[in-house]
Amino acid sequence: MPDQRQSQLNHHFLLLSGQKRCIIPVIGFYEWQHVGNEKIPWYIYHSENEILSIAGIYNDWIEDNTGEVLSTFSIVTTEANDMMHIFITQASVCLLFSVNLLKPDG
């Protein structure tokens, strides 16, 4: 799943005119902490195990080679907040929730 960095979003939102925003429901997702050559997975989920709402944008486009219409979406990211900044600099935009962090085998 690709993400759209803050620097690219202004352009995309202008093109989409506010009509192609979406909410992506998830139970949880992984963010990866990079420590030297090691990648450590952190699982982010709702503190009460409910569905998280992640901000997204979507669009349909035509694949040049085949002419196939593809429906795609991107997760919107922004600068990580204080809690998430301990292991990442960019984070998914989650809408109104409290989270728990789970480090596997930790």
Beta strands, then each sheet from edge to edge (+ up, - down):
strand 1: 3-4
strand 2: 21-26
strand 3: 28-35
strand 4: 38-46
strand 5: 52-62
strand 6: 69-79
strand 7: 90-92
strand 8: 99-102
sheet 1: 1+ 6+ 5- 2+
sheet 2: 1+ 6+ 7-
sheet 3: 3+ 4- 8+
end
